Amino acid sequence: MAFARTAFVATGIMLLLSLAAYAQNTNPSNNPPETATPAPDAGKPEMTAEERGEKQARKACKVQICNILAAKDPQGDDVACDVVKTWREQDITKMLGGRFTWTWGKAVCQSKLEVKREALVKAMTEANYDVVLPEQKVRCTLAQKSEGEPYAVEVSIAPKVAFENGKAVSATLNWGEAKAPMLAYALIYAGAGLDNSANILGPEVTRMVNEFTTKKCAKLKDDLPSSTGN
């Protein structure tokens, strides 16, 4: 059982590294969000130019999605975003909260998010609607702390999210093919199988979708073309 839990976390963390890019607060200043109390990593280095570029690209994708949700107009371009997120080692360690030992350095995760515009509109306007995404590939390179080539991992998912009256009520990730070095492949395979059978990540994905469509989109209201009449 301990092996199964470890396998699940090892697999889930690679997915969440990419999904969390959509669940983060958008901060136009490109600086880390302010906190009410002193942050323990307040002295961490500022974003690099590459990280700032990644963040701006993610924001553009969020604006596109939120604008479709707000306008509810099925006519127009579908969503097709290249999402890249660099996670620093200290950020990953903090996110894991001691549940799993991160043995690598920084992680760079990328995926192409593709969603039909009409599907997003129907999810917001119909009483019951399932958004079924085409297969999405998530690729992560994990830097080694010692010298050597980055550790490359690729997994595919075909997410399905069920909506009722504009709110996500359930989700499944539907893990598919995985590619990874032999040392990691067994963990990924076991973790994907566990989630496919028990849908452990489904409730978290459902929560993240609802948070994005409400709180996150609300923070981007002034940036939406539909709110300015453009």
C-alpha positions as CSV (number, residue, x, y, z in Angstrom):
1,M,0.0,0.0,0.0
2,A,2.9,2.3,0.8
3,F,4.3,1.7,-2.7
4,A,0.8,2.5,-4.3
5,R,0.6,5.8,-2.4
6,T,4.2,6.8,-3.4
7,A,3.4,5.8,-7.1
8,F,0.2,7.9,-7.0
9,V,2.0,11.0,-5.7
10,A,4.9,10.6,-8.2
11,T,2.4,10.5,-11.0
12,G,0.0,13.1,-9.8
13,I,2.6,15.6,-9.1
14,M,3.6,15.7,-12.8
15,L,0.0,16.3,-13.8
16,L,-0.6,18.9,-11.1
17,L,2.6,20.8,-12.1
18,S,0.8,21.6,-15.4
19,L,-2.8,21.9,-14.2
20,A,-1.8,24.2,-11.3
21,A,-0.6,26.8,-13.9
22,Y,-4.3,27.4,-14.6
23,A,-5.3,27.4,-10.9
24,Q,-2.8,30.1,-9.8
25,N,-3.8,33.7,-9.0
26,T,-3.1,36.0,-11.9
27,N,-0.9,38.9,-10.8
28,P,-0.3,41.4,-13.7
29,S,2.8,42.8,-12.0
30,N,4.5,39.4,-12.6
31,N,5.7,39.4,-9.0
32,P,4.8,36.7,-6.5
33,P,1.4,37.4,-4.9
34,E,1.5,39.4,-1.7
35,T,0.6,37.6,1.5
36,A,-1.0,39.0,4.7
37,T,1.9,37.5,6.8
38,P,5.6,37.4,6.0
39,A,6.3,34.6,3.5
40,P,9.0,32.1,4.5
41,D,10.5,32.4,1.0
42,A,10.2,36.2,0.8
43,G,13.9,36.4,-0.2
44,K,13.7,34.0,-3.2
45,P,15.0,35.3,-6.5
46,E,12.9,37.3,-8.9
47,M,11.4,35.7,-11.9
48,T,13.7,35.2,-14.8
49,A,12.8,36.7,-18.2
50,E,11.9,33.2,-19.4
51,E,9.5,32.7,-16.4
52,R,7.9,36.1,-17.0
53,G,7.3,35.1,-20.7
54,E,5.7,31.8,-19.6
55,K,3.4,33.6,-17.2
56,Q,2.3,36.2,-19.8
57,A,1.5,33.3,-22.2
58,R,-0.5,31.5,-19.6
59,K,-2.4,34.7,-18.8
60,A,-3.3,35.2,-22.5
61,C,-4.7,31.7,-22.5
62,K,-6.7,32.3,-19.3
63,V,-8.1,35.5,-20.8
64,Q,-9.2,33.7,-24.0
65,I,-11.0,31.0,-22.0
66,C,-12.6,33.4,-19.5
67,N,-13.8,35.6,-22.3
68,I,-15.5,32.6,-24.0
69,L,-17.1,31.7,-20.7
70,A,-18.3,35.3,-20.1
71,A,-19.5,36.0,-23.7
72,K,-21.1,32.6,-24.2
73,D,-20.7,33.1,-27.9
74,P,-20.1,29.8,-29.8
75,Q,-18.8,31.6,-32.8
76,G,-15.1,32.2,-32.9
77,D,-11.7,30.5,-32.4
78,D,-11.3,27.3,-30.4
79,V,-8.8,27.3,-27.5
80,A,-5.4,26.0,-28.5
81,C,-2.7,27.2,-26.0
82,D,0.9,26.1,-25.5
83,V,1.3,26.1,-21.8
84,V,4.7,26.1,-20.2
85,K,5.5,26.4,-16.5
86,T,8.8,26.3,-14.8
87,W,8.6,25.1,-11.2
88,R,11.6,25.8,-8.9
89,E,12.8,23.2,-6.6
90,Q,11.8,25.1,-3.5
91,D,8.3,25.7,-4.8
92,I,7.8,22.0,-5.5
93,T,9.0,21.1,-2.1
94,K,6.6,23.6,-0.5
95,M,3.7,22.3,-2.6
96,L,4.4,18.7,-1.6
97,G,4.2,19.7,2.1
98,G,6.5,16.9,3.2
99,R,4.3,14.1,1.7
100,F,6.9,13.2,-0.9
101,T,10.7,13.8,-1.2
102,W,11.6,15.7,-4.3
103,T,14.9,14.3,-5.5
104,W,15.4,16.5,-8.6
105,G,16.0,20.2,-9.2
106,K,13.6,22.4,-11.1
107,A,10.9,21.0,-13.3
108,V,9.7,22.5,-16.6
109,C,6.3,21.2,-17.7
110,Q,4.6,21.9,-21.0
111,S,1.4,20.8,-22.7
112,K,-0.9,22.0,-25.4
113,L,-4.4,22.7,-24.1
114,E,-7.1,22.2,-26.8
115,V,-10.8,22.9,-26.1
116,K,-13.6,23.4,-28.5
117,R,-15.2,26.9,-28.0
118,E,-18.7,25.4,-28.5
119,A,-18.1,22.9,-25.7
120,L,-17.2,25.7,-23.2
121,V,-20.3,27.6,-24.1
122,K,-22.5,24.6,-23.7
123,A,-20.9,23.8,-20.4
124,M,-22.0,27.2,-19.1
125,T,-25.5,27.3,-20.7
126,E,-26.9,23.8,-20.8
127,A,-28.5,22.0,-17.8
128,N,-26.2,19.0,-18.3
129,Y,-23.2,18.8,-20.5
130,D,-19.9,16.8,-20.6
131,V,-16.8,18.5,-21.9
132,V,-14.6,15.8,-23.4
133,L,-11.1,17.0,-24.3
134,P,-8.9,15.3,-26.9
135,E,-5.8,13.6,-25.7
136,Q,-3.5,16.1,-24.0
137,K,0.2,15.3,-23.6
138,V,2.0,16.6,-20.6
139,R,5.8,16.7,-20.9
140,C,8.1,17.5,-18.0
141,T,11.9,17.7,-17.8
142,L,13.3,17.3,-14.3
143,A,16.7,18.8,-13.8
144,Q,19.2,16.6,-12.0
145,K,20.9,18.0,-8.9
146,S,24.2,16.6,-10.1
147,E,25.6,16.8,-13.6
148,G,23.6,15.0,-16.3
149,E,20.8,15.4,-18.8
150,P,17.4,16.3,-17.5
151,Y,15.0,13.5,-16.6
152,A,12.3,13.5,-19.3
153,V,8.8,12.3,-18.6
154,E,5.7,12.3,-20.9
155,V,2.2,11.3,-20.0
156,S,-1.1,11.6,-21.9
157,I,-4.6,12.2,-20.5
158,A,-8.0,12.6,-22.1
159,P,-9.9,14.6,-19.5
160,K,-13.7,14.5,-19.2
161,V,-15.6,17.1,-17.0
162,A,-19.3,16.8,-16.3
163,F,-21.2,20.1,-15.8
164,E,-24.6,20.8,-14.4
165,N,-26.1,24.3,-14.7
166,G,-22.7,25.8,-15.4
167,K,-20.8,24.1,-12.5
168,A,-18.4,21.2,-12.8
169,V,-19.7,18.2,-10.7
170,S,-17.3,15.5,-11.6
171,A,-14.1,14.8,-13.6
172,T,-11.9,12.0,-14.8
173,L,-8.5,12.3,-16.3
174,N,-8.3,9.0,-18.2
175,W,-4.6,8.4,-18.2
176,G,-3.1,6.9,-21.4
177,E,0.4,6.2,-22.6
178,A,3.4,7.2,-20.5
179,K,7.1,7.5,-21.5
180,A,9.8,7.8,-18.9
181,P,13.2,6.3,-17.9
182,M,12.9,2.8,-16.5
183,L,13.4,4.0,-12.9
184,A,10.3,6.2,-13.1
185,Y,8.1,4.2,-15.5
186,A,6.9,1.7,-12.9
187,L,5.8,4.5,-10.6
188,I,4.0,6.3,-13.4
189,Y,2.3,3.2,-14.6
190,A,1.1,2.2,-11.2
191,G,-0.1,5.7,-10.3
192,A,-2.0,6.1,-13.6
193,G,-3.7,2.7,-13.1
194,L,-4.7,3.7,-9.6
195,D,-6.3,6.9,-10.7
196,N,-8.0,5.3,-13.7
197,S,-9.6,2.8,-11.4
198,A,-10.3,4.9,-8.3
199,N,-10.5,8.4,-9.8
200,I,-8.6,9.9,-6.9
201,L,-7.6,13.1,-8.7
202,G,-11.2,13.7,-10.0
203,P,-12.5,15.7,-7.1
204,E,-9.4,17.9,-7.1
205,V,-9.7,18.6,-10.8
206,T,-13.4,19.4,-10.3
207,R,-12.6,21.9,-7.6
208,M,-9.9,23.5,-9.7
209,V,-12.2,23.9,-12.7
210,N,-14.9,25.6,-10.6
211,E,-12.3,27.8,-8.9
212,F,-11.0,28.9,-12.3
213,T,-14.5,29.6,-13.9
214,T,-15.4,31.7,-10.9
215,K,-12.7,33.3,-8.8
216,K,-9.9,33.2,-11.4
217,C,-12.0,34.6,-14.2
218,A,-13.4,37.2,-12.0
219,K,-9.9,38.6,-11.4
220,L,-9.4,38.9,-15.1
221,K,-12.7,40.7,-15.8
222,D,-11.1,44.0,-16.7
223,D,-8.8,42.2,-19.3
224,L,-11.6,40.5,-21.2
225,P,-12.5,41.8,-24.6
226,S,-16.2,41.1,-24.0
227,S,-16.2,43.5,-21.0
228,T,-14.7,46.4,-23.0
229,G,-16.8,46.0,-26.1
230,N,-13.7,45.3,-28.3
